[in-house]
Amino acid sequence: MLSVASREMFKGLKQKMVVVDDLDLDTAVDHSLRNRLAPGYAQLRTLHPHLQPLDELFSMSRNSTDPSVILLAASALYVTSQSLPDDSDAKRMRVVLAPSIAYLQHHILVQQPFSFHAIQALEVLSLHSPFAPVLPFQLADPRALAPARGLSGIATNISVSLNFQSLVNCGIDRWTNPDFWLWLGMCAGAAQMSLEDERPRKLSILTDARSASASFVAPESDGLWSSAAASDDPAELLGKLAVCDRLARLEELHDGIGRLRGTLETTAAVPNFNAVQTILDEFEYFTRRITAIDKRYEEILGTF
């Protein structure tokens, strides 16, 4: 019995290993398809400025057997394929990539490797594949879908193991350090996922990340953006602005929810408390704060 069970167990494992070992991104994504993916990948980098340029991503996957690197490359390309028409080439690529992404994702969630590439992959998937392991374009029973909390949670666990926050805040040049922007994106993802909780609570890492990014969107940093616009990759530059903007909006939202919760608790404890006016005032205040963020975002865009 044990020998039969063992054969069946390793048979399944070998099948999964073949899926990964056989994944050749240069074959799955030929030169013509890669050119078609390039604009969409640039667009992806406007949300994830930590991502490597497309050619570098292929080079990394070609020269590495690290599951984290393969998952990062395959996931980024799969997500990018959403920018293509739903033609035969795009469908074929997704069919090839999907099994490897599913297996490697499971591997990363179980093993939790000390890998920045693993954090990169999970950060991308948590935003674009919120019901993982189900990927975009895959059929699934809607009743079986649930938020993929594990992606963001495991990314946070790995970052803690790597002492990630201390590493990216130890006096290095944050602006040019992709790991810093990865950390900010990971914090934003965790803060966004916490909004799915029955009673959302503001995470301390959101406060830390917003504070760390605040100097980049301060008025005195306009020169930094304008000078970077002349030399940096446009997609990466927009990605940095998008991360700062996302953190600002998430913190305002969490703070607003916290104040509303306080109002409700006061209403329950204090007789004749005018909760209606307090809530109306809160919405007006929140609107002013978001309008200020909008205005600052447009001002920075104007420096490009």
Secondary structure, DSSP 8 states (H G I E B T S, - for coil): -HHHHHHHHHHHHHHHHHHHHT--HHHHS-HHHHHHHHHHHHHHHTT-TTS--HHHHHHHHHT---HHHHHHHHHHHHHHGGGS-S-HHHHHHHHHHHHHHHHHHHHHHHH--S-HHHHHHHHHHHHH-TTTTS-TT----GGG----HHHHHHHHHHHHHTTHHHHHTSSS-TTT-HHHHHHHHHHHHHHHHHTTSSS----HHHHHHHHHHHGGGSGGGHHHHHHHHTTS-HHHHHHHHHHHHHHHHHHHHHHHHHHHHHHHHHHHHSTT--HHHHHHHHHHHHHHHHHHHHHHHHHHHTT-
